[in-house]
């Protein structure tokens, strides 16, 4: 699982728990709809930027520590060319 896939998985679960739709996330202050789209389409091979993740967490009224405190992030594997 890539970093972007793990973030998309975590976001999907958070949104489901809160009764929110993916498109709602892209309309929250500070969150760009294109960034949300890229996450859910796993377009970013290198992963999500920390700034984007921070903005999403702020929009969801949670800390990055809360967001990252999930077992899904223990399943990340990096490509061989990433050191």
Buried (B, 14 or more C-beta within 10 A) or exposed (E): BBBBBBBBBBBEEBBEEEEBEBEBBBEBEEBEEEBBEBBBEBEBEEBBEEEBBBBBBBBBEEEEEEBBEEEBBEEBEEEEEEE
